[in-house]
Amino acid sequence: CAIWAIWTSRNRWIHKGRKKSGAETVKFIKQYIHELIELDRKNLALSPYSDRWRPPQLAEAIACVQAVTVGRDLGITHVEIERDCLTIIK
C-alpha cells in the first residue's frame, strides 16, 4: 500500500505538477490501511465467482474499450488514454 501511494504521488508530481508532502502521503497511507482493516473486520461475503482469478490487466482493458466506445457514441473523435500497462496500450 505504501509503495503504491508513493509511486502514485510521484507520478502526479512528474506528470501533472501536483506535489504532495511526505506528511500528506503518510496520512493517506494510514487512512487507506485503516479502511482495509475495517473491511476485513466486516467479514464481507465472497462472490460466487471469486475462485476464478483474472489478471488485473483484463479489467483495465475492458474499461479502456468501454471508455472508447462511449466516446465514439458521443461523437468524440480525438482521445488521449493514459495507462501504465504497455500491454493494454498496445
N, CA, C and O atoms as CSV, one atom per row, in Angstrom:
chain,resi,resn,atom,element,x,y,z
A,1,CYS,N,N,0.832,-1.189,0.000
A,1,CYS,CA,C,0.000,0.000,0.000
A,1,CYS,C,C,0.877,1.254,0.000
A,1,CYS,O,O,0.623,2.204,-0.741
A,2,ALA,N,N,1.899,1.241,0.832
A,2,ALA,CA,C,2.765,2.419,0.927
A,2,ALA,C,C,3.511,2.670,-0.376
A,2,ALA,O,O,3.603,3.806,-0.842
A,3,ILE,N,N,4.040,1.604,-0.957
A,3,ILE,CA,C,4.783,1.765,-2.213
A,3,ILE,C,C,3.857,2.286,-3.306
A,3,ILE,O,O,4.238,3.163,-4.081
A,4,TRP,N,N,2.647,1.749,-3.366
A,4,TRP,CA,C,1.679,2.209,-4.360
A,4,TRP,C,C,1.365,3.690,-4.171
A,4,TRP,O,O,1.326,4.444,-5.143
A,5,ALA,N,N,1.142,4.111,-2.928
A,5,ALA,CA,C,0.817,5.515,-2.650
A,5,ALA,C,C,1.978,6.438,-3.010
A,5,ALA,O,O,1.769,7.512,-3.575
A,6,ILE,N,N,3.193,6.022,-2.685
A,6,ILE,CA,C,4.374,6.830,-3.017
A,6,ILE,C,C,4.542,6.915,-4.528
A,6,ILE,O,O,4.807,7.990,-5.067
A,7,TRP,N,N,4.390,5.795,-5.206
A,7,TRP,CA,C,4.523,5.758,-6.670
A,7,TRP,C,C,3.477,6.647,-7.335
A,7,TRP,O,O,3.788,7.384,-8.271
A,8,THR,N,N,2.224,6.577,-6.847
A,8,THR,CA,C,1.153,7.401,-7.404
A,8,THR,C,C,1.433,8.881,-7.167
A,8,THR,O,O,1.242,9.703,-8.062
A,9,SER,N,N,1.881,9.215,-5.974
A,9,SER,CA,C,2.213,10.603,-5.645
A,9,SER,C,C,3.335,11.112,-6.536
A,9,SER,O,O,3.285,12.241,-7.024
A,10,ARG,N,N,4.341,10.285,-6.746
A,10,ARG,CA,C,5.459,10.653,-7.617
A,10,ARG,C,C,4.982,10.916,-9.042
A,10,ARG,O,O,5.380,11.901,-9.663
A,11,ASN,N,N,4.134,10.036,-9.555
A,11,ASN,CA,C,3.632,10.211,-10.921
A,11,ASN,C,C,2.801,11.474,-11.074
A,11,ASN,O,O,2.890,12.156,-12.095
A,12,ARG,N,N,1.989,11.793,-10.062
A,12,ARG,CA,C,1.202,13.038,-10.124
A,12,ARG,C,C,2.115,14.252,-10.152
A,12,ARG,O,O,1.836,15.234,-10.840
A,13,TRP,N,N,3.200,14.180,-9.406
A,13,TRP,CA,C,4.133,15.307,-9.368
A,13,TRP,C,C,4.833,15.446,-10.712
A,13,TRP,O,O,4.923,16.550,-11.249
A,14,ILE,N,N,5.326,14.352,-11.259
A,14,ILE,CA,C,6.067,14.392,-12.521
A,14,ILE,C,C,5.169,14.738,-13.698
A,14,ILE,O,O,5.526,15.578,-14.525
A,15,HIS,N,N,4.003,14.096,-13.782
A,15,HIS,CA,C,3.164,14.227,-14.974
A,15,HIS,C,C,2.120,15.339,-14.892
A,15,HIS,O,O,1.681,15.854,-15.920
A,16,LYS,N,N,1.722,15.707,-13.681
A,16,LYS,CA,C,0.672,16.720,-13.555
A,16,LYS,C,C,1.101,17.933,-12.740
A,16,LYS,O,O,0.342,18.892,-12.601
A,17,GLY,N,N,2.316,17.891,-12.201
A,17,GLY,CA,C,2.826,19.028,-11.452
A,17,GLY,C,C,2.196,19.211,-10.085
A,17,GLY,O,O,2.364,20.260,-9.462
A,18,ARG,N,N,1.469,18.204,-9.606
A,18,ARG,CA,C,0.818,18.297,-8.293
A,18,ARG,C,C,1.652,17.526,-7.275
A,18,ARG,O,O,1.762,16.302,-7.344
A,19,LYS,N,N,2.231,18.253,-6.340
A,19,LYS,CA,C,3.135,17.637,-5.365
A,19,LYS,C,C,2.448,17.524,-4.007
A,19,LYS,O,O,1.820,18.475,-3.539
A,20,LYS,N,N,2.571,16.349,-3.376
A,20,LYS,CA,C,2.083,16.116,-2.021
A,20,LYS,C,C,3.277,16.093,-1.088
A,20,LYS,O,O,4.367,15.655,-1.457
A,21,SER,N,N,3.059,16.562,0.108
A,21,SER,CA,C,4.134,16.478,1.102
A,21,SER,C,C,4.228,15.042,1.608
A,21,SER,O,O,3.311,14.242,1.428
A,22,GLY,N,N,5.345,14.738,2.239
A,22,GLY,CA,C,5.509,13.415,2.829
A,22,GLY,C,C,4.445,13.142,3.876
A,22,GLY,O,O,3.933,12.027,3.977
A,23,ALA,N,N,4.113,14.166,4.654
A,23,ALA,CA,C,3.096,14.012,5.702
A,23,ALA,C,C,1.728,13.682,5.098
A,23,ALA,O,O,0.988,12.864,5.644
A,24,GLU,N,N,1.396,14.320,3.971
A,24,GLU,CA,C,0.121,14.036,3.303
A,24,GLU,C,C,0.080,12.602,2.785
A,24,GLU,O,O,-0.945,11.928,2.881
A,25,THR,N,N,1.198,12.145,2.239
A,25,THR,CA,C,1.272,10.781,1.728
A,25,THR,C,C,1.142,9.779,2.873
A,25,THR,O,O,0.432,8.782,2.739
A,26,VAL,N,N,1.811,10.026,3.987
A,26,VAL,CA,C,1.720,9.145,5.154
A,26,VAL,C,C,0.289,9.111,5.678
A,26,VAL,O,O,-0.221,8.044,6.020
A,27,LYS,N,N,-0.357,10.262,5.743
A,27,LYS,CA,C,-1.750,10.327,6.213
A,27,LYS,C,C,-2.653,9.496,5.303
A,27,LYS,O,O,-3.509,8.755,5.785
A,28,PHE,N,N,-2.462,9.618,3.985
A,28,PHE,CA,C,-3.254,8.834,3.036
A,28,PHE,C,C,-3.046,7.337,3.258
A,28,PHE,O,O,-4.007,6.569,3.280
A,29,ILE,N,N,-1.789,6.928,3.422
A,29,ILE,CA,C,-1.464,5.513,3.610
A,29,ILE,C,C,-2.143,4.975,4.872
A,29,ILE,O,O,-2.742,3.900,4.848
A,30,LYS,N,N,-2.049,5.725,5.972
A,30,LYS,CA,C,-2.663,5.286,7.225
A,30,LYS,C,C,-4.175,5.161,7.092
A,30,LYS,O,O,-4.763,4.196,7.579
A,31,GLN,N,N,-4.811,6.134,6.432
A,31,GLN,CA,C,-6.262,6.084,6.245
A,31,GLN,C,C,-6.658,4.897,5.370
A,31,GLN,O,O,-7.649,4.222,5.646
A,32,TYR,N,N,-5.896,4.649,4.335
A,32,TYR,CA,C,-6.200,3.559,3.417
A,32,TYR,C,C,-6.075,2.207,4.130
A,32,TYR,O,O,-6.942,1.344,3.996
A,33,ILE,N,N,-4.998,2.037,4.880
A,33,ILE,CA,C,-4.806,0.787,5.622
A,33,ILE,C,C,-5.915,0.615,6.660
A,33,ILE,O,O,-6.414,-0.493,6.856
A,34,HIS,N,N,-6.297,1.693,7.316
A,34,HIS,CA,C,-7.399,1.636,8.285
A,34,HIS,C,C,-8.685,1.162,7.604
A,34,HIS,O,O,-9.398,0.322,8.152
A,35,GLU,N,N,-8.985,1.690,6.424
A,35,GLU,CA,C,-10.179,1.274,5.680
A,35,GLU,C,C,-10.110,-0.211,5.323
A,35,GLU,O,O,-11.113,-0.918,5.417
A,36,LEU,N,N,-8.934,-0.685,4.916
A,36,LEU,CA,C,-8.784,-2.096,4.583
A,36,LEU,C,C,-9.014,-2.982,5.808
A,36,LEU,O,O,-9.647,-4.033,5.711
A,37,ILE,N,N,-8.503,-2.559,6.943
A,37,ILE,CA,C,-8.701,-3.329,8.180
A,37,ILE,C,C,-10.177,-3.370,8.544
A,37,ILE,O,O,-10.690,-4.419,8.934
A,38,GLU,N,N,-10.861,-2.244,8.419
A,38,GLU,CA,C,-12.289,-2.194,8.725
A,38,GLU,C,C,-13.083,-3.103,7.787
A,38,GLU,O,O,-14.012,-3.784,8.221
A,39,LEU,N,N,-12.722,-3.116,6.507
A,39,LEU,CA,C,-13.401,-4.009,5.563
A,39,LEU,C,C,-13.189,-5.466,5.950
A,39,LEU,O,O,-14.108,-6.280,5.860
A,40,ASP,N,N,-11.984,-5.786,6.376
A,40,ASP,CA,C,-11.677,-7.156,6.783
A,40,ASP,C,C,-12.498,-7.552,8.006
A,40,ASP,O,O,-12.932,-8.699,8.118
A,41,ARG,N,N,-12.711,-6.628,8.907
A,41,ARG,CA,C,-13.488,-6.909,10.122
A,41,ARG,C,C,-14.960,-7.163,9.821
A,41,ARG,O,O,-15.638,-7.854,10.581
A,42,LYS,N,N,-15.451,-6.619,8.735
A,42,LYS,CA,C,-16.867,-6.778,8.391
A,42,LYS,C,C,-17.178,-8.158,7.834
A,42,LYS,O,O,-18.347,-8.494,7.646
A,43,ASN,N,N,-16.151,-8.967,7.565
A,43,ASN,CA,C,-16.345,-10.313,7.029
A,43,ASN,C,C,-17.297,-10.312,5.833
A,43,ASN,O,O,-18.322,-10.994,5.834
A,44,LEU,N,N,-16.944,-9.547,4.836
A,44,LEU,CA,C,-17.787,-9.452,3.649
A,44,LEU,C,C,-17.899,-10.811,2.970
A,44,LEU,O,O,-16.934,-11.573,2.918
A,45,ALA,N,N,-19.075,-11.100,2.456
A,45,ALA,CA,C,-19.291,-12.375,1.766
A,45,ALA,C,C,-18.536,-12.363,0.448
A,45,ALA,O,O,-18.504,-11.353,-0.255
A,46,LEU,N,N,-17.940,-13.479,0.128
A,46,LEU,CA,C,-17.220,-13.599,-1.129
A,46,LEU,C,C,-18.187,-13.834,-2.272
A,46,LEU,O,O,-19.224,-14.476,-2.108
A,47,SER,N,N,-17.838,-13.316,-3.406
A,47,SER,CA,C,-18.617,-13.546,-4.616
A,47,SER,C,C,-18.524,-15.020,-4.996
A,47,SER,O,O,-17.489,-15.646,-4.767
A,48,PRO,N,N,-19.586,-15.588,-5.572
A,48,PRO,CA,C,-19.501,-16.983,-6.011
A,48,PRO,C,C,-18.464,-17.177,-7.113
A,48,PRO,O,O,-18.073,-18.307,-7.408
A,49,TYR,N,N,-18.025,-16.093,-7.715
A,49,TYR,CA,C,-17.052,-16.169,-8.802
A,49,TYR,C,C,-15.637,-15.858,-8.327
A,49,TYR,O,O,-14.730,-15.728,-9.150
A,50,SER,N,N,-15.431,-15.736,-7.021
A,50,SER,CA,C,-14.138,-15.310,-6.508
A,50,SER,C,C,-13.029,-16.336,-6.747
A,50,SER,O,O,-11.849,-15.992,-6.677
A,51,ASP,N,N,-13.388,-17.584,-7.028
A,51,ASP,CA,C,-12.360,-18.589,-7.258
A,51,ASP,C,C,-11.775,-18.508,-8.662
A,51,ASP,O,O,-10.786,-19.176,-8.963
A,52,ARG,N,N,-12.374,-17.700,-9.511
A,52,ARG,CA,C,-11.868,-17.543,-10.881
A,52,ARG,C,C,-11.024,-16.279,-10.956
A,52,ARG,O,O,-11.543,-15.188,-11.196
A,53,TRP,N,N,-9.731,-16.429,-10.752
A,53,TRP,CA,C,-8.829,-15.280,-10.787
A,53,TRP,C,C,-8.606,-14.854,-12.223
A,53,TRP,O,O,-8.441,-15.686,-13.114
A,54,ARG,N,N,-8.603,-13.558,-12.435
A,54,ARG,CA,C,-8.283,-12.996,-13.744
A,54,ARG,C,C,-7.213,-11.941,-13.530
A,54,ARG,O,O,-7.217,-11.240,-12.519
A,55,PRO,N,N,-6.298,-11.830,-14.483
A,55,PRO,CA,C,-5.259,-10.803,-14.317
A,55,PRO,C,C,-5.884,-9.412,-14.290
A,55,PRO,O,O,-6.868,-9.172,-14.991
A,56,PRO,N,N,-5.336,-8.489,-13.498
A,56,PRO,CA,C,-5.905,-7.144,-13.412
A,56,PRO,C,C,-5.902,-6.416,-14.750
A,56,PRO,O,O,-6.718,-5.521,-14.970
A,57,GLN,N,N,-4.993,-6.790,-15.642
A,57,GLN,CA,C,-4.947,-6.132,-16.944
A,57,GLN,C,C,-6.237,-6.342,-17.719
A,57,GLN,O,O,-6.614,-5.494,-18.528
A,58,LEU,N,N,-6.928,-7.467,-17.485
A,58,LEU,CA,C,-8.176,-7.737,-18.194
A,58,LEU,C,C,-9.220,-6.682,-17.853
A,58,LEU,O,O,-9.884,-6.154,-18.744
A,59,ALA,N,N,-9.368,-6.376,-16.578
A,59,ALA,CA,C,-10.325,-5.352,-16.156
A,59,ALA,C,C,-9.952,-3.992,-16.737
A,59,ALA,O,O,-10.820,-3.230,-17.161
A,60,GLU,N,N,-8.671,-3.699,-16.752
A,60,GLU,CA,C,-8.204,-2.422,-17.298
A,60,GLU,C,C,-8.482,-2.346,-18.796
A,60,GLU,O,O,-8.890,-1.301,-19.302
A,61,ALA,N,N,-8.265,-3.441,-19.498
A,61,ALA,CA,C,-8.516,-3.469,-20.939
A,61,ALA,C,C,-9.999,-3.282,-21.220
A,61,ALA,O,O,-10.367,-2.534,-22.126
A,62,ILE,N,N,-10.845,-3.945,-20.462
A,62,ILE,CA,C,-12.292,-3.809,-20.646
A,62,ILE,C,C,-12.721,-2.367,-20.389
A,62,ILE,O,O,-13.532,-1.819,-21.135
A,63,ALA,N,N,-12.180,-1.752,-19.337
A,63,ALA,CA,C,-12.518,-0.361,-19.032
A,63,ALA,C,C,-12.101,0.573,-20.162
A,63,ALA,O,O,-12.840,1.497,-20.503
A,64,CYS,N,N,-10.929,0.344,-20.746
A,64,CYS,CA,C,-10.455,1.176,-21.857
A,64,CYS,C,C,-11.375,1.028,-23.074
A,64,CYS,O,O,-11.739,2.018,-23.709
A,65,VAL,N,N,-11.742,-0.199,-23.387
A,65,VAL,CA,C,-12.636,-0.433,-24.530
A,65,VAL,C,C,-13.978,0.246,-24.297
A,65,VAL,O,O,-14.520,0.869,-25.210
A,66,GLN,N,N,-14.521,0.136,-23.093
A,66,GLN,CA,C,-15.798,0.778,-22.792
A,66,GLN,C,C,-15.691,2.293,-22.880
A,66,GLN,O,O,-16.608,2.949,-23.376
A,67,ALA,N,N,-14.589,2.855,-22.407
A,67,ALA,CA,C,-14.400,4.309,-22.481
A,67,ALA,C,C,-14.339,4.776,-23.932
A,67,ALA,O,O,-14.942,5.790,-24.286
A,68,VAL,N,N,-13.618,4.044,-24.765
A,68,VAL,CA,C,-13.527,4.410,-26.183
A,68,VAL,C,C,-14.886,4.274,-26.858
A,68,VAL,O,O,-15.256,5.111,-27.680
A,69,THR,N,N,-15.624,3.236,-26.521
A,69,THR,CA,C,-16.950,3.030,-27.104
A,69,THR,C,C,-17.903,4.167,-26.734
A,69,THR,O,O,-18.627,4.683,-27.586
A,70,VAL,N,N,-17.894,4.552,-25.450
A,70,VAL,CA,C,-18.751,5.661,-25.015
A,70,VAL,C,C,-18.339,6.944,-25.730
A,70,VAL,O,O,-19.191,7.697,-26.202
A,71,GLY,N,N,-17.043,7.189,-25.808
A,71,GLY,CA,C,-16.559,8.392,-26.511
A,71,GLY,C,C,-16.999,8.414,-27.957
A,71,GLY,O,O,-17.445,9.443,-28.464
A,72,ARG,N,N,-16.874,7.278,-28.621
A,72,ARG,CA,C,-17.292,7.183,-30.023
A,72,ARG,C,C,-18.794,7.458,-30.143
A,72,ARG,O,O,-19.221,8.186,-31.039
A,73,ASP,N,N,-19.594,6.879,-29.245
A,73,ASP,CA,C,-21.043,7.086,-29.271
A,73,ASP,C,C,-21.409,8.542,-29.023
A,73,ASP,O,O,-22.444,9.011,-29.498
A,74,LEU,N,N,-20.574,9.257,-28.287
A,74,LEU,CA,C,-20.814,10.672,-28.016
A,74,LEU,C,C,-20.278,11.576,-29.126
A,74,LEU,O,O,-20.442,12.795,-29.078
A,75,GLY,N,N,-19.639,10.970,-30.125
A,75,GLY,CA,C,-19.120,11.746,-31.246
A,75,GLY,C,C,-17.731,12.302,-31.022
A,75,GLY,O,O,-17.285,13.166,-31.777
A,76,ILE,N,N,-17.050,11.834,-30.021
A,76,ILE,CA,C,-15.690,12.307,-29.749
A,76,ILE,C,C,-14.740,11.623,-30.729
A,76,ILE,O,O,-14.723,10.397,-30.841
A,77,THR,N,N,-13.951,12.431,-31.435
A,77,THR,CA,C,-13.075,11.865,-32.463
A,77,THR,C,C,-11.604,11.824,-32.066
A,77,THR,O,O,-10.821,11.097,-32.679
A,78,HIS,N,N,-11.220,12.589,-31.056
A,78,HIS,CA,C,-9.832,12.591,-30.600
A,78,HIS,C,C,-9.803,12.311,-29.104
A,78,HIS,O,O,-10.462,12.999,-28.324
A,79,VAL,N,N,-9.037,11.298,-28.707
A,79,VAL,CA,C,-8.936,10.949,-27.293
A,79,VAL,C,C,-7.488,10.724,-26.919
A,79,VAL,O,O,-6.637,10.459,-27.768
A,80,GLU,N,N,-7.231,10.835,-25.636
A,80,GLU,CA,C,-5.917,10.519,-25.095
A,80,GLU,C,C,-6.147,9.613,-23.895
A,80,GLU,O,O,-6.752,10.022,-22.904
A,81,ILE,N,N,-5.666,8.394,-23.991
A,81,ILE,CA,C,-5.826,7.430,-22.912
A,81,ILE,C,C,-4.472,7.221,-22.260
A,81,ILE,O,O,-3.500,6.862,-22.924
A,82,GLU,N,N,-4.416,7.449,-20.957
A,82,GLU,CA,C,-3.166,7.278,-20.222
A,82,GLU,C,C,-3.259,6.018,-19.376
A,82,GLU,O,O,-4.178,5.880,-18.569
A,83,ARG,N,N,-2.338,5.121,-19.548
A,83,ARG,CA,C,-2.271,3.886,-18.769
A,83,ARG,C,C,-0.815,3.607,-18.461
A,83,ARG,O,O,0.073,4.141,-19.125
A,84,ASP,N,N,-0.565,2.792,-17.480
A,84,ASP,CA,C,0.798,2.446,-17.147
A,84,ASP,C,C,1.148,1.021,-17.563
A,84,ASP,O,O,2.244,0.540,-17.276
A,85,CYS,N,N,0.225,0.349,-18.236
A,85,CYS,CA,C,0.464,-1.034,-18.654
A,85,CYS,C,C,0.632,-1.066,-20.176
A,85,CYS,O,O,-0.330,-0.866,-20.917
A,86,LEU,N,N,1.855,-1.318,-20.629
A,86,LEU,CA,C,2.157,-1.304,-22.065
A,86,LEU,C,C,1.308,-2.314,-22.819
A,86,LEU,O,O,0.931,-2.057,-23.962
A,87,THR,N,N,0.995,-3.452,-22.216
A,87,THR,CA,C,0.178,-4.464,-22.883
A,87,THR,C,C,-1.207,-3.904,-23.212
A,87,THR,O,O,-1.736,-4.165,-24.292
A,88,ILE,N,N,-1.783,-3.158,-22.317
A,88,ILE,CA,C,-3.113,-2.556,-22.535
A,88,ILE,C,C,-3.022,-1.505,-23.634
A,88,ILE,O,O,-3.895,-1.448,-24.500
A,89,ILE,N,N,-2.005,-0.689,-23.617
A,89,ILE,CA,C,-1.834,0.367,-24.624
A,89,ILE,C,C,-1.795,-0.243,-26.003
A,89,ILE,O,O,-2.450,0.246,-26.923
A,90,LYS,N,N,-1.019,-1.328,-26.157
A,90,LYS,CA,C,-0.913,-1.967,-27.461
A,90,LYS,C,C,-2.229,-2.564,-27.883
A,90,LYS,O,O,-2.325,-3.147,-28.963
